[in-house]
Amino acid sequence: MPTVTITVHGRVQGVGFRYALLQEAQRAGVRGWVRNRRDGTVEALLSGDPAIVDDVLAWAHHGPPSAAVDHVDVADSSETAPDGFEIRATA
């Protein structure tokens, strides 16, 4: 199962991005976490079947209706994802 870390840039804080990503990941069956970062980005760890991780990645490129995503950085990760999907404290 692939595991990736994503960093979402743009107007992504204060618009419900973390909660919408939580719902999208849970709907798809992706494991991992999401959190705001102090630099104004949103960071997430996504792990699961390649097709469903790709679906959630595609969603992250636009996010919820009130977000304005500029770009998404994606990097492979060796971190072990938690069971389920959770919102974490700001980093």
All heavy atoms as an XYZ file, in Angstrom:
683
protein
N       0.839     -1.183      0.000
C       0.000      0.000      0.000
C       0.880      1.242      0.000
O       1.763      1.368      0.847
C      -0.891      0.039      1.238
C      -2.065     -0.885      1.183
S      -3.382     -0.442      2.322
C      -2.641     -0.804      3.883
N       0.640      2.148     -0.917
C       1.435      3.378     -0.927
C       1.050      4.298      0.233
O      -0.103      4.336      0.660
C       1.086      4.009     -2.268
C      -0.275      3.496     -2.584
C      -0.322      2.105     -2.009
N       2.034      4.997      0.735
C       1.812      6.020      1.758
C       2.514      7.277      1.279
O       3.687      7.237      0.914
C       2.382      5.574      3.124
O       1.736      4.351      3.507
C       2.141      6.631      4.183
N       1.774      8.379      1.258
C       2.333      9.653      0.819
C       1.998     10.738      1.826
O       1.001     10.666      2.537
C       1.819     10.072     -0.584
C       2.263      9.089     -1.647
C       0.313     10.246     -0.597
N       2.871     11.731      1.871
C       2.600     12.946      2.626
C       2.306     14.026      1.607
O       3.024     14.158      0.611
C       3.822     13.349      3.475
O       4.120     12.286      4.375
C       3.534     14.610      4.279
N       1.237     14.788      1.848
C       0.919     15.887      0.948
C       0.940     17.199      1.726
O       0.654     17.226      2.928
C      -0.434     15.705      0.240
C      -1.614     15.755      1.225
C      -0.452     14.410     -0.556
C      -2.974     15.824      0.551
N       1.314     18.261      1.036
C       1.241     19.609      1.588
C       0.424     20.425      0.601
O       0.779     20.525     -0.580
C       2.637     20.222      1.771
O       3.420     19.347      2.591
C       2.548     21.590      2.438
N      -0.691     20.977      1.086
C      -1.618     21.708      0.237
C      -1.420     23.205      0.476
O      -1.513     23.673      1.614
C      -3.077     21.301      0.531
C      -4.030     21.949     -0.460
C      -3.229     19.777      0.511
N      -1.138     23.936     -0.598
C      -0.864     25.368     -0.541
C      -2.052     26.151     -1.100
O      -2.716     25.695     -2.020
C       0.377     25.699     -1.375
C       1.604     24.984     -0.926
N       2.549     25.564     -0.121
C       2.044     23.719     -1.168
C       3.523     24.708      0.105
N       3.235     23.570     -0.524
N      -2.259     27.349     -0.579
C      -3.325     28.226     -1.058
C      -4.170     28.697      0.112
O      -3.706     28.729      1.256
N      -5.415     29.072     -0.170
C      -6.343     29.434      0.913
C      -6.996     28.143      1.386
O      -8.041     27.723      0.890
C      -7.388     30.436      0.422
C      -8.178     31.033      1.604
C      -9.237     32.024      1.169
N     -10.349     31.282      0.590
C     -10.889     31.519     -0.593
N     -10.433     32.468     -1.365
N     -11.900     30.801     -1.029
N      -6.322     27.485      2.353
C      -6.762     26.159      2.785
C      -6.976     26.069      4.292
O      -7.361     25.010      4.790
C      -5.769     25.068      2.309
C      -5.797     24.954      0.791
C      -4.354     25.330      2.787
N      -6.743     27.154      5.009
C      -7.047     27.180      6.441
C      -8.221     28.128      6.671
O      -8.364     29.136      5.990
C      -5.829     27.621      7.252
C      -4.743     26.566      7.273
C      -3.663     26.850      8.291
O      -3.797     27.695      9.158
N      -2.557     26.138      8.172
N      -9.068     27.754      7.623
C     -10.236     28.568      7.929
C     -11.374     28.367      6.937
O     -12.333     29.138      6.928
N     -11.274     27.334      6.104
C     -12.305     27.071      5.094
C     -12.872     25.650      5.213
O     -13.581     25.186      4.338
C     -11.757     27.304      3.664
C     -11.385     28.747      3.452
C     -10.580     26.387      3.357
N     -12.539     24.949      6.296
C     -13.045     23.598      6.511
C     -12.298     22.517      5.747
O     -12.802     21.408      5.584
N     -11.076     22.818      5.288
C     -10.330     21.863      4.474
C     -10.049     20.570      5.245
O     -10.248     19.471      4.715
C      -9.012     22.479      3.992
C      -8.406     21.748      2.828
C      -8.578     22.219      1.539
C      -7.671     20.586      3.005
C      -8.031     21.544      0.455
C      -7.126     19.905      1.937
C      -7.313     20.389      0.652
N      -9.572     20.690      6.495
C      -9.239     19.478      7.264
C     -10.451     18.581      7.451
O     -10.369     17.358      7.283
C      -8.658     19.833      8.630
C      -7.292     20.451      8.567
C      -6.823     20.891      9.929
N      -7.778     21.864     10.460
C      -8.017     22.070     11.741
N      -7.365     21.390     12.653
N      -8.899     22.982     12.131
N     -11.593     19.169      7.783
C     -12.796     18.372      8.037
C     -13.324     17.747      6.753
O     -13.763     16.598      6.746
C     -13.858     19.228      8.726
C     -13.380     19.690     10.071
C     -12.863     20.964     10.237
C     -13.388     18.830     11.162
C     -12.378     21.382     11.469
C     -12.899     19.235     12.406
C     -12.398     20.515     12.547
O     -11.914     20.911     13.764
N     -13.236     18.483      5.652
C     -13.669     17.939      4.370
C     -12.738     16.812      3.921
O     -13.197     15.791      3.390
C     -13.727     19.046      3.319
N     -11.418     16.967      4.144
C     -10.476     15.908      3.791
C     -10.717     14.683      4.662
O     -10.668     13.542      4.172
C      -9.030     16.387      3.919
C      -7.955     15.361      3.577
C      -8.107     14.854      2.144
C      -6.568     15.942      3.767
N     -10.993     14.881      5.936
C     -11.331     13.780      6.838
C     -12.508     12.989      6.271
O     -12.453     11.761      6.168
C     -11.666     14.317      8.230
C     -12.269     13.323      9.226
C     -11.203     12.388      9.753
C     -12.936     14.065     10.367
N     -13.570     13.678      5.884
C     -14.752     12.997      5.343
C     -14.432     12.279      4.034
O     -14.880     11.152      3.814
C     -15.888     13.998      5.132
C     -16.459     14.519      6.427
C     -17.519     15.580      6.213
O     -17.609     16.197      5.156
N     -18.323     15.808      7.236
N     -13.667     12.926      3.169
C     -13.302     12.313      1.882
C     -12.461     11.055      2.102
O     -12.685     10.025      1.470
C     -12.550     13.326      1.026
C     -12.266     12.877     -0.369
C     -13.508     12.717     -1.224
O     -14.564     13.291     -0.909
O     -13.417     11.983     -2.236
N     -11.489     11.138      3.008
C     -10.628      9.986      3.291
C     -11.420      8.842      3.919
O     -11.235      7.679      3.548
C      -9.479     10.408      4.205
N     -12.300      9.166      4.860
C     -13.103      8.126      5.494
C     -14.041      7.464      4.486
O     -14.220      6.251      4.488
C     -13.890      8.695      6.669
C     -13.010      9.026      7.851
C     -13.766      9.697      8.985
O     -14.782     10.361      8.779
N     -13.252      9.538     10.193
N     -14.633      8.269      3.601
C     -15.519      7.735      2.574
C     -14.770      6.762      1.660
O     -15.271      5.696      1.299
C     -16.113      8.875      1.743
C     -17.069      8.399      0.644
C     -17.305      9.446     -0.427
N     -16.091      9.865     -1.112
C     -15.424      9.146     -2.020
N     -15.842      7.934     -2.339
N     -14.330      9.616     -2.600
N     -13.528      7.120      1.318
C     -12.730      6.305      0.395
C     -12.064      5.113      1.076
O     -11.656      4.171      0.399
C     -11.660      7.181     -0.260
N     -11.915      5.160      2.398
C     -11.233      4.085      3.107
C      -9.733      4.281      3.210
O      -8.991      3.324      3.400
N      -9.283      5.538      3.103
C      -7.863      5.866      3.240
C      -7.534      6.014      4.724
O      -8.315      6.574      5.491
C      -7.538      7.171      2.471
C      -6.153      7.682      2.803
C      -7.674      6.937      0.981
N      -6.365      5.527      5.127
C      -5.887      5.698      6.498
C      -4.927      6.879      6.530
O      -4.302      7.211      5.529
C      -5.171      4.439      6.989
C      -6.087      3.245      7.076
C      -5.394      1.988      7.596
N      -4.185      1.693      6.852
C      -2.981      1.504      7.422
N      -2.826      1.590      8.720
N      -1.937      1.237      6.671
N      -4.794      7.521      7.707
C      -3.825      8.596      7.847
C      -4.290      9.698      8.762
O      -5.054      9.467      9.700
N      -3.821     10.902      8.478
C      -4.135     12.062      9.321
C      -4.013     13.341      8.494
O      -3.451     13.341      7.406
C      -3.223     12.129     10.541
C      -1.756     12.017     10.264
C      -0.986     10.894     10.391
C      -0.864     13.049      9.795
N       0.315     11.160     10.029
C       0.415     12.487      9.656
C      -1.031     14.396      9.464
C       1.520     13.211      9.219
C       0.063     15.124      9.021
C       1.317     14.537      8.914
N      -4.570     14.424      9.058
C      -4.479     15.745      8.441
C      -4.289     16.771      9.548
O      -4.794     16.596     10.665
C      -5.731     16.062      7.577
C      -7.010     16.088      8.407
C      -5.556     17.359      6.799
N      -3.538     17.847      9.249
C      -3.334     18.914     10.236
C      -2.985     20.219      9.527
O      -2.471     20.218      8.407
C      -2.226     18.557     11.220
C      -0.848     18.446     10.588
C       0.184     18.032     11.606
N       1.456     17.726     10.950
C       2.419     17.046     11.511
N       2.272     16.577     12.738
N       3.541     16.811     10.867
N      -3.310     21.319     10.204
C      -2.851     22.622      9.746
C      -1.385     22.775     10.119
O      -0.927     22.210     11.112
C      -3.636     23.752     10.420
C      -5.015     23.941      9.827
O      -5.293     23.505      8.725
N      -5.884     24.591     10.570
N      -0.677     23.575      9.333
C       0.701     23.934      9.664
C       0.755     25.433      9.912
O      -0.047     26.184      9.372
C       1.641     23.522      8.530
C       1.656     21.987      8.359
C       2.784     21.482      7.521
N       4.067     22.038      7.871
C       4.904     21.532      8.782
N       4.572     20.457      9.453
N       6.073     22.085      9.005
N       1.684     25.831     10.734
C       1.800     27.248     11.097
C       2.091     28.151      9.896
O       1.818     29.342      9.931
C       2.863     27.427     12.171
C       2.401     26.901     13.517
C       3.408     27.180     14.628
N       2.895     26.699     15.891
C       3.016     25.448     16.337
N       3.634     24.538     15.614
N       2.520     25.109     17.505
N       2.616     27.576      8.810
C       2.927     28.384      7.620
C       1.710     28.619      6.722
O       1.825     29.192      5.650
C       4.074     27.768      6.823
C       3.736     26.397      6.237
O       2.590     25.913      6.378
O       4.632     25.799      5.608
N       0.528     28.165      7.157
C      -0.696     28.390      6.393
C      -1.076     27.266      5.455
O      -2.104     27.329      4.788
N      -0.265     26.217      5.386
C      -0.582     25.063      4.545
C      -1.343     24.017      5.357
O      -1.470     24.121      6.577
C       0.694     24.422      3.957
O       1.514     23.948      5.035
C       1.468     25.413      3.101
N      -1.841     23.018      4.662
C      -2.437     21.839      5.290
C      -1.587     20.649      4.884
O      -1.241     20.489      3.704
C      -3.904     21.641      4.854
C      -4.430     20.287      5.305
C      -4.789     22.747      5.419
N      -1.236     19.824      5.858
C      -0.410     18.638      5.621
C      -1.231     17.397      5.938
O      -2.018     17.401      6.889
C       0.820     18.696      6.518
C       1.765     17.522      6.368
C       2.945     17.621      7.318
O       2.780     18.113      8.459
O       4.036     17.197      6.917
N      -1.037     16.337      5.163
C      -1.764     15.094      5.416
C      -0.912     13.898      5.053
O      -0.041     13.970      4.174
C      -3.064     15.063      4.619
N      -1.166     12.803      5.736
C      -0.579     11.503      5.426
C      -1.716     10.642      4.898
O      -2.772     10.538      5.539
C       0.023     10.868      6.680
C       0.672      9.501      6.472
C       2.061      9.687      5.846
C       0.779      8.736      7.782
N      -1.522     10.061      3.718
C      -2.544      9.226      3.088
C      -1.960      7.853      2.811
O      -0.876      7.744      2.240
C      -2.999      9.847      1.763
C      -3.449     11.302      1.788
C      -3.714     11.786      0.371
C      -4.669     11.480      2.664
N      -2.680      6.800      3.193
C      -2.199      5.441      2.982
C      -3.375      4.547      2.614
O      -4.446      4.623      3.221
C      -1.533      4.924      4.263
O      -1.016      3.627      4.067
N      -3.145      3.705      1.621
C      -4.194      2.777      1.212
C      -3.946      2.248     -0.175
O      -2.865      2.413     -0.748
N      -4.954      1.621     -0.728
C      -4.899      1.111     -2.083
C      -4.538      2.256     -3.036
O      -5.044      3.374     -2.881
C      -6.278      0.534     -2.425
C      -6.356      0.029     -3.835
O      -6.011     -1.139     -4.060
O      -6.757      0.822     -4.715
N      -3.657      2.010     -4.004
C      -3.209      3.088     -4.894
C      -4.354      3.868     -5.560
O      -4.292      5.090     -5.670
C      -2.359      2.369     -5.945
C      -1.894      1.125     -5.275
C      -2.987      0.742     -4.315
N      -5.399      3.180     -5.976
C      -6.507      3.856     -6.662
C      -7.250      4.811     -5.732
O      -7.615      5.918     -6.131
C      -7.470      2.832     -7.253
N      -7.454      4.405     -4.475
C      -8.197      5.287     -3.571
C      -7.320      6.433     -3.066
O      -7.809      7.534     -2.862
C      -8.881      4.523     -2.411
C      -7.877      3.818     -1.502
C      -9.915      3.561     -2.948
C      -8.480      3.200     -0.263
N      -6.025      6.176     -2.894
C      -5.115      7.277     -2.545
C      -5.108      8.296     -3.683
O      -5.188      9.506     -3.444
C      -3.690      6.763     -2.237
C      -2.701      7.911     -2.146
C      -3.693      5.963     -0.931
N      -5.074      7.830     -4.924
C      -5.118      8.733     -6.072
C      -6.414      9.543     -6.099
O      -6.408     10.724     -6.446
C      -4.962      7.963     -7.386
C      -3.528      7.515     -7.647
O      -2.605      8.014     -6.958
O      -3.339      6.674     -8.542
N      -7.532      8.911     -5.744
C      -8.812      9.626     -5.709
C      -8.786     10.752     -4.682
O      -9.251     11.866     -4.953
C      -9.964      8.672     -5.382
C     -10.320      7.740     -6.525
O      -9.867      7.977     -7.666
O     -11.055      6.764     -6.267
N      -8.252     10.477     -3.500
C      -8.187     11.502     -2.460
C      -7.192     12.593     -2.861
O      -7.440     13.779     -2.633
C      -7.853     10.885     -1.083
C      -7.671     11.959     -0.019
C      -8.959      9.909     -0.661
N      -6.088     12.216     -3.487
C      -5.135     13.205     -3.994
C      -5.801     14.124     -5.028
O      -5.608     15.343     -5.001
C      -3.937     12.524     -4.637
C      -2.853     12.026     -3.704
C      -1.840     11.202     -4.475
C      -2.182     13.186     -3.008
N      -6.575     13.548     -5.915
C      -7.277     14.353     -6.924
C      -8.227     15.329     -6.246
O      -8.312     16.503     -6.626
C      -8.025     13.444     -7.892
N      -8.945     14.868     -5.223
C      -9.852     15.749     -4.485
C      -9.068     16.889     -3.830
O      -9.501     18.039     -3.839
C     -10.624     14.953     -3.424
C     -11.516     15.822     -2.616
C     -12.819     16.124     -2.879
C     -11.167     16.548     -1.434
N     -13.300     16.994     -1.936
C     -12.296     17.268     -1.036
C     -10.007     16.664     -0.671
C     -12.311     18.091      0.085
C     -10.017     17.482      0.435
C     -11.153     18.182      0.813
N      -7.895     16.593     -3.254
C      -7.095     17.602     -2.541
C      -6.641     18.734     -3.451
O      -6.358     19.835     -2.982
C      -5.884     16.948     -1.874
N      -6.591     18.497     -4.749
C      -6.173     19.550     -5.679
C      -7.214     20.658     -5.832
O      -6.909     21.710     -6.369
C      -5.821     18.952     -7.046
C      -4.452     18.364     -7.073
N      -4.172     17.094     -6.636
C      -3.269     18.889     -7.459
C      -2.876     16.861     -6.772
N      -2.306     17.931     -7.258
N      -8.442     20.421     -5.357
C      -9.451     21.498     -5.371
C     -10.065     21.705     -3.995
O     -10.447     22.818     -3.660
C     -10.528     21.262     -6.442
C     -11.275     19.980     -6.271
N     -12.301     19.831     -5.383
C     -11.129     18.782     -6.878
C     -12.769     18.604     -5.450
N     -12.064     17.941     -6.352
N     -10.172     20.662     -3.176
C     -10.692     20.781     -1.823
C     -12.159     21.154     -1.778
O     -12.873     21.043     -2.778
N     -12.614     21.633     -0.614
C     -14.014     22.016     -0.473
C     -14.287     23.307     -1.256
O     -13.344     24.009     -1.641
C     -14.170     22.231      1.046
C     -12.812     22.600      1.514
C     -11.858     21.831      0.631
N     -15.560     23.630     -1.475
C     -15.903     24.793     -2.297
C     -15.277     26.118     -1.852
O     -14.942     26.952     -2.700
C     -17.435     24.870     -2.199
C     -17.858     23.478     -1.873
C     -16.751     22.900     -1.041
N     -15.084     26.329     -0.565
C     -14.550     27.610     -0.085
C     -13.024     27.698     -0.131
O     -12.456     28.757      0.127
C     -15.040     27.882      1.341
O     -14.732     26.786      2.176
N     -12.347     26.620     -0.491
C     -10.884     26.621     -0.576
C     -10.427     27.137     -1.938
O     -11.184     27.124     -2.906
C     -10.339     25.207     -0.361
N      -9.185     27.596     -1.974
C      -8.543     27.990     -3.233
C      -7.154     27.366     -3.229
O      -6.205     27.936     -2.697
C      -8.465     29.503     -3.353
N      -7.044     26.172     -3.782
C      -5.784     25.426     -3.780
C      -4.888     25.936     -4.898
O      -5.295     25.979     -6.061
C      -6.042     23.916     -3.945
C      -4.734     23.149     -4.032
C      -6.904     23.389     -2.802
N      -3.665     26.347     -4.528
C      -2.677     26.774     -5.515
C      -1.925     25.575     -6.076
O      -1.787     25.436     -7.282
C      -1.677     27.756     -4.905
C      -2.303     29.087     -4.554
O      -3.326     29.452     -5.165
O      -1.770     29.764     -3.654
N      -1.417     24.727     -5.195
C      -0.752     23.506     -5.626
C      -0.615     22.539     -4.455
O      -0.773     22.926     -3.302
C       0.606     23.778     -6.285
C       1.643     24.327     -5.355
N       1.716     25.642     -4.999
C       2.664     23.720     -4.710
C       2.732     25.835     -4.177
N       3.322     24.680     -3.986
N      -0.332     21.286     -4.794
C      -0.187     20.221     -3.806
C       1.155     19.543     -4.027
O       1.442     19.069     -5.133
C      -1.325     19.177     -3.942
C      -1.144     18.060     -2.921
C      -2.693     19.831     -3.784
N       1.988     19.534     -2.987
C       3.249     18.796     -3.020
C       2.978     17.380     -2.523
O       2.275     17.201     -1.523
C       4.294     19.449     -2.114
C       4.663     20.862     -2.543
O       4.649     21.131     -3.762
O       4.947     21.692     -1.666
N       3.538     16.395     -3.193
C       3.350     14.989     -2.827
C       4.722     14.336     -2.685
O       5.582     14.499     -3.547
C       2.543     14.231     -3.906
C       2.327     12.778     -3.497
C       1.208     14.915     -4.173
N       4.913     13.607     -1.580
C       6.177     12.903     -1.353
C       5.877     11.529     -0.761
O       4.983     11.386      0.076
C       7.070     13.694     -0.397
N       6.624     10.516     -1.203
C       6.495      9.190     -0.605
C       6.871      9.271      0.864
O       7.719     10.078      1.258
C       7.410      8.189     -1.309
C       6.948      7.873     -2.723
O       5.742      7.976     -2.999
O       7.809      7.524     -3.547
N       6.242      8.427      1.678
C       6.502      8.435      3.113
C       6.684      7.006      3.624
O       6.022      6.090      3.142
C       5.338      9.093      3.859
O       5.548      9.036      5.253
N       7.544      6.862      4.615
C       7.722      5.561      5.264
C       6.993      5.512      6.612
O       7.059      4.511      7.315
C       9.211      5.278      5.476
O       9.793      6.282      6.287
N       6.285      6.588      6.954
C       5.539      6.635      8.216
C       4.406      5.616      8.192
O       3.748      5.421      7.167
C       4.960      8.040      8.439
C       4.210      8.189      9.740
C       3.705      9.600      9.985
O       4.225     10.550      9.381
O       2.786      9.743     10.805
N       4.180      4.975      9.318
C       3.067      4.038      9.444
C       1.796      4.818      9.756
O       1.754      5.573     10.733
C       3.340      3.016     10.562
O       4.541      2.297     10.242
C       2.181      2.045     10.705
N       0.787      4.641      8.931
C      -0.478      5.348      9.122
C      -1.251      4.727     10.277
O      -1.205      3.514     10.481
C      -1.306      5.289      7.848
N      -1.985      5.550     11.035
C      -2.822      5.015     12.088
C      -4.009      4.255     11.484
O      -4.290      4.397     10.284
C      -3.309      6.258     12.834
C      -3.281      7.338     11.793
C      -2.110      7.010     10.900
N      -4.684      3.480     12.301
C      -5.933      2.872     11.845
C      -6.939      3.998     11.696
O      -7.037      4.867     12.554
C      -6.445      1.843     12.864
C      -5.566      0.612     12.910
O      -4.918      0.300     11.894
O      -5.527     -0.036     13.980
N      -7.661      4.024     10.610
C      -8.643      5.073     10.388
C      -7.965      6.356      9.919
O      -6.841      6.357      9.439
N      -8.692      7.466     10.062
C      -8.183      8.772      9.634
C      -8.532      9.765     10.725
O      -9.638      9.750     11.261
C      -8.837      9.174      8.296
C      -8.040     10.212      7.567
C      -7.029      9.849      6.695
C      -8.289     11.564      7.764
C      -6.283     10.813      6.026
C      -7.551     12.522      7.115
C      -6.538     12.144      6.236
N      -7.594     10.648     11.054
C      -7.787     11.566     12.185
C      -7.268     12.962     11.863
O      -6.423     13.150     10.993
C      -7.064     11.030     13.421
C      -5.579     10.870     13.234
C      -4.898     10.086     14.355
O      -5.484      9.057     14.802
O      -3.797     10.482     14.755
N      -7.807     13.930     12.599
C      -7.296     15.298     12.547
C      -6.309     15.447     13.693
O      -6.621     15.079     14.834
C      -8.440     16.320     12.674
C      -9.345     16.231     11.436
C      -7.881     17.736     12.844
C     -10.544     17.141     11.473
N      -5.136     15.977     13.379
C      -4.090     16.177     14.388
C      -3.936     17.646     14.693
O      -4.360     18.509     13.934
C      -2.775     15.592     13.898
C      -2.822     14.071     13.817
C      -1.465     13.481     13.819
N      -1.540     12.026     13.941
C      -0.542     11.233     13.714
N       0.627     11.713     13.334
N      -0.677      9.926     13.864
N      -3.245     17.917     15.799
C      -2.978     19.290     16.219
C      -2.060     19.993     15.235
O      -1.260     19.357     14.533
C      -2.340     19.304     17.611
N      -2.157     21.292     15.189
C      -1.320     22.116     14.315
C       0.160     21.844     14.577
O       0.580     21.700     15.724
C      -1.619     23.606     14.556
O      -2.995     23.820     14.235
C      -0.760     24.502     13.691
N       0.931     21.787     13.499
C       2.370     21.551     13.625
C       3.137     22.819     13.305
O       2.724     23.627     12.531
C       2.805     20.441     12.678
